[in-house]
Structures are given as C-alpha cells and as structure tokens.
Amino acid sequence: MDHHSHGVRRDASPGPVLSGRPAQTSCHVSGTAVQITVLRGEKTALRARHESDIPVLQAELHDDVETRSRADSRPWRPIPPDSPHSPYRLREPSDDVVIFSAVALAPLHHPGAQPSLEARDQPELVGEALLWAVDLHNRLAHIGISLRPAYRGRGLGTDIVRTLCDYGFRIRGLHRLQIETLADNRAMITAAERNGFRHEGTLRQPAWVAGAFADEVIYGLLAPEWEARRVD
C-alpha cells in the first residue's frame, strides 16, 4: 500500500547490506554504469523522486482504483499527473516526510517483454517508498511502500523495508518505526515480519474498503531490536 499524507494508511508490499549512509552507487544496466546517489539494499536502491517517475507512478499506482483504495483511507478521485495535488509530485524536503523512488539494482526479467533501448539504459523504477509522520521529538516514524504491479511477488518489498529501517535507525537516529496495513495484506505483513517487526495489535474495522469495513494491523520495531538483528 502507498501513502502520501498524514493520517492515512501507508504501506505496500528482503538482507541487511547497506553502507549505513547514502552512497554513490553504480547501477549496471545492459553494460552501462549509471551513477545515482542512493541508499542501497540487496536488490533495490532508494533515490530521490525524478520528474520522469511521476506519470509512471500515477498510472500504475494511483489510477488503479482498487489498489489505491486499499492503500489510502481517503476516497479515490481522478487526479491528473501534472496536478499540484498529485500524490507523486516533486516537493521540497520536509522534516515530517521523506519520499524515495525505488529502483532495481540489476535488470529484472519480464517474460515476453522487450524493453526499449532507452529503458535498458536506466535503472528500472519498481515503485515508491517513504517515511511519513516523522516525529523528531519522540523519534518515531511510519513506513510506507508501493510496488508497480510487474514488480510484486519478487521479494523486493522486504528489501525496500529493510533499507528504510536502516535509513530510519542508523542515519536518522529514530527509535521506533511502525507499519499499519490491512489485515489481509499478506505481502506487507511478510515484509514486516521478515525484518523483525512485531505484531502489536489489530484495529477492528477502521477502514472502509471497496464497500466493506476491514481490520487493520499494527507492526512495530525498535532501534535496539534492529541493531540486535544486524549484529546477529
């Protein structure tokens, strides 16, 4: 599930290999080394949002009404990608939200697909990731990710969550990270549990989704727990 403003559901749908700080990383795509400043995981990297990402994310994440309705507690409405109200628009850095685009570190196989020469020369955009509702006083934040349909079911969500945890705990100095998701979102729950998040509770039917009320689950992870996993 994806999330772009405070007070809404914000999640989506794995090895701790980060430098611990942003690094200049070469993504080798079809023999071409593309230099981008990223946070690097095992399968994916997190970089700043580019203007060229906006129409892709808008078309595949927002304009999919069913998926977007499960991701956001607000009712879906059509929004043009060039609108200032687009959830994927470029925005200035702020203290309470950190927005990334997620890209693949290596070309991914798509059965039957023939990427263009231009596409082969760029790291593949796989989705978005963010820390939201960042609370600097209490040193906590919430995690949200959303993957493009073609990149789901490949273990990328677990890898992206791990990278966000490393960024939140080791770079931002946060003490707690939290994930809220619909109780039937198995992909996000798996990504959370594989990274050490604990199920802390279930909210009974707080979400109106596709004509019915649904439960939400809350998962939490503390900095000492994350550090212990890194040491192990």
C-alpha positions as CSV (number, residue, x, y, z in Angstrom):
1,M,0.0,0.0,0.0
2,D,1.2,3.5,-0.6
3,H,0.8,6.7,1.4
4,H,1.3,10.4,0.7
5,S,-0.2,12.4,3.5
6,H,-0.6,12.2,7.2
7,G,-3.4,10.3,8.9
8,V,-3.9,7.7,6.1
9,R,-2.9,4.1,5.7
10,R,0.6,4.0,4.3
11,D,2.2,0.7,3.3
12,A,2.7,-1.6,0.3
13,S,4.3,-4.7,-0.4
14,P,14.2,-8.5,1.8
15,G,19.4,-8.9,3.8
16,P,20.9,-6.1,5.5
17,V,23.5,-4.8,3.0
18,L,23.7,-1.1,3.5
19,S,26.6,1.2,3.8
20,G,24.7,3.0,6.7
21,R,24.8,6.2,4.8
22,P,23.9,7.5,1.3
23,A,26.5,6.2,-1.2
24,Q,27.4,6.9,-4.8
25,T,26.4,3.6,-6.4
26,S,26.8,2.4,-9.9
27,C,23.8,0.6,-11.3
28,H,24.9,-1.5,-14.2
29,V,22.1,-1.8,-16.8
30,S,22.8,-3.5,-20.1
31,G,26.5,-2.9,-19.8
32,T,26.1,0.8,-18.9
33,A,27.0,2.2,-15.5
34,V,24.5,4.7,-14.3
35,Q,25.7,6.9,-11.4
36,I,22.9,7.8,-8.9
37,T,23.1,8.7,-5.3
38,V,21.2,6.1,-3.4
39,L,20.5,4.1,-0.3
40,R,21.5,0.6,-1.5
41,G,19.9,-2.7,-0.5
42,E,20.5,-6.2,-1.9
43,K,18.0,-6.0,-4.8
44,T,16.9,-2.4,-4.8
45,A,18.1,1.2,-4.2
46,L,16.2,4.2,-2.9
47,R,16.8,7.5,-4.7
48,A,15.2,10.9,-4.9
49,R,12.0,11.2,-7.0
50,H,12.6,12.3,-10.6
51,E,10.1,14.1,-12.7
52,S,10.0,11.2,-15.2
53,D,8.8,8.9,-12.3
54,I,5.6,10.8,-11.9
55,P,3.5,9.7,-14.9
56,V,4.6,6.0,-14.3
57,L,3.7,6.0,-10.6
58,Q,0.5,7.9,-11.3
59,A,-0.7,5.5,-14.0
60,E,0.2,2.3,-12.2
61,L,-0.4,3.1,-8.5
62,H,-2.9,5.9,-8.3
63,D,-5.1,5.1,-11.4
64,D,-5.5,1.5,-10.3
65,V,-8.6,2.3,-8.2
66,E,-8.8,-1.0,-6.3
67,T,-5.2,-0.9,-5.2
68,R,-5.2,2.8,-4.4
69,S,-8.4,2.4,-2.3
70,R,-6.7,-0.3,-0.2
71,A,-3.7,2.0,0.3
72,D,-5.3,5.3,1.2
73,S,-8.1,5.9,3.7
74,R,-9.4,8.8,1.7
75,P,-11.9,8.1,-1.2
76,W,-10.3,7.7,-4.6
77,R,-10.7,10.5,-7.1
78,P,-9.2,11.1,-10.5
79,I,-6.1,13.4,-10.4
80,P,-4.1,14.4,-13.5
81,P,-0.3,13.6,-13.1
82,D,0.6,17.2,-13.7
83,S,-1.8,18.4,-10.9
84,P,-0.3,20.0,-7.8
85,H,-2.5,17.6,-5.9
86,S,-0.8,14.5,-7.4
87,P,0.5,12.3,-4.6
88,Y,3.7,11.7,-6.6
89,R,4.5,15.4,-7.4
90,L,8.0,16.6,-6.7
91,R,8.2,18.5,-3.4
92,E,10.7,20.3,-1.3
93,P,12.3,18.3,1.6
94,S,10.5,18.5,4.9
95,D,11.0,17.2,8.4
96,D,7.9,15.1,8.6
97,V,8.1,13.0,5.4
98,V,11.0,11.5,3.3
99,I,10.0,10.3,-0.1
100,F,12.0,7.9,-2.3
101,S,11.6,6.2,-5.7
102,A,12.7,2.6,-5.6
103,V,14.8,1.2,-8.5
104,A,16.2,-2.2,-9.3
105,L,20.0,-2.7,-8.9
106,A,20.1,-5.2,-11.8
107,P,17.8,-5.8,-14.8
108,L,14.7,-7.8,-13.9
109,H,13.3,-10.4,-16.3
110,H,9.9,-9.7,-17.7
111,P,8.5,-12.7,-19.7
112,G,7.6,-11.7,-23.2
113,A,8.7,-8.1,-22.7
114,Q,11.2,-6.3,-25.0
115,P,12.4,-3.1,-23.3
116,S,13.3,-0.1,-25.4
117,L,17.0,0.9,-25.8
118,E,16.2,4.0,-23.6
119,A,14.6,1.8,-20.9
120,R,17.6,-0.6,-20.9
121,D,20.0,2.3,-20.2
122,Q,18.2,3.3,-17.0
123,P,17.7,1.5,-13.7
124,E,14.2,0.1,-13.6
125,L,11.7,2.1,-11.5
126,V,9.9,-0.5,-9.3
127,G,7.9,1.7,-7.0
128,E,8.0,4.2,-4.2
129,A,9.0,4.2,-0.5
130,L,8.7,6.7,2.3
131,L,9.0,7.5,5.9
132,W,5.9,9.5,6.9
133,A,4.6,11.3,10.1
134,V,8.3,11.6,11.2
135,D,8.2,12.7,14.8
136,L,11.6,14.2,15.7
137,H,10.7,14.8,19.4
138,N,9.6,11.2,20.1
139,R,12.0,9.8,17.4
140,L,9.5,7.7,15.6
141,A,8.1,7.4,12.0
142,H,5.9,5.2,9.9
143,I,6.9,3.2,6.8
144,G,5.1,3.1,3.5
145,I,5.9,1.4,0.2
146,S,4.1,0.7,-3.0
147,L,5.3,-1.5,-5.9
148,R,4.4,-1.3,-9.5
149,P,2.3,-4.4,-10.5
150,A,5.0,-6.1,-12.6
151,Y,7.5,-6.0,-9.7
152,R,5.3,-7.6,-7.0
153,G,6.0,-11.1,-5.7
154,R,9.8,-10.9,-6.3
155,G,10.9,-10.2,-2.7
156,L,11.5,-6.5,-3.4
157,G,9.2,-5.3,-0.7
158,T,11.2,-7.0,2.0
159,D,14.4,-5.5,0.7
160,I,12.9,-2.0,0.5
161,V,11.5,-2.2,4.0
162,R,15.0,-3.3,5.2
163,T,16.6,-0.3,3.5
164,L,14.1,2.1,5.1
165,C,14.8,0.6,8.5
166,D,18.5,1.1,8.1
167,Y,17.9,4.7,7.0
168,G,15.5,5.4,9.8
169,F,17.5,3.9,12.6
170,R,21.1,4.4,11.6
171,I,21.0,7.6,9.6
172,R,18.1,9.5,11.1
173,G,18.6,8.2,14.6
174,L,15.0,7.2,15.1
175,H,13.9,4.9,18.0
176,R,10.7,3.4,16.6
177,L,9.3,2.5,13.2
178,Q,5.7,1.5,12.6
179,I,3.7,-0.1,9.9
180,E,-0.1,-0.1,9.6
181,T,-1.7,-2.2,6.9
182,L,-5.0,-4.0,6.1
183,A,-5.1,-7.3,8.0
184,D,-5.3,-9.3,4.7
185,N,-2.3,-7.6,3.1
186,R,-0.1,-10.7,3.4
187,A,2.7,-9.2,1.3
188,M,3.3,-6.2,3.6
189,I,2.9,-8.3,6.7
190,T,5.5,-10.8,5.4
191,A,7.9,-7.9,4.6
192,A,7.4,-6.5,8.1
193,E,7.9,-9.8,9.9
194,R,11.0,-10.8,7.9
195,N,12.6,-7.5,9.1
196,G,11.8,-8.2,12.7
197,F,8.6,-6.1,13.2
198,R,6.3,-7.4,15.9
199,H,2.5,-7.5,15.6
200,E,1.4,-5.1,18.3
201,G,-2.4,-5.0,17.8
202,T,-5.4,-5.2,15.5
203,L,-7.8,-2.3,14.9
204,R,-11.3,-3.6,14.3
205,Q,-12.9,-2.4,11.1
206,P,-11.5,1.1,11.0
207,A,-11.1,1.0,7.2
208,W,-13.9,1.3,4.5
209,V,-12.5,-0.6,1.5
210,A,-14.4,-1.4,-1.7
211,G,-17.8,-1.5,0.0
212,A,-16.9,-3.2,3.3
213,F,-15.2,-2.5,6.6
214,A,-11.8,-4.1,7.1
215,D,-9.4,-4.7,10.0
216,E,-6.0,-3.1,10.2
217,V,-2.9,-4.4,11.9
218,I,-0.1,-2.5,13.6
219,Y,3.5,-3.7,13.5
220,G,6.4,-2.0,15.4
221,L,10.2,-2.2,15.5
222,L,12.6,-0.5,18.0
223,A,16.1,0.6,17.3
224,P,17.7,-1.9,19.8
225,E,15.8,-4.8,18.2
226,W,17.1,-3.7,14.7
227,E,20.6,-3.4,16.0
228,A,20.5,-6.9,17.5
229,R,19.4,-8.3,14.2
230,R,22.3,-6.6,12.4
231,V,24.8,-7.9,15.0
232,D,23.4,-11.4,14.6
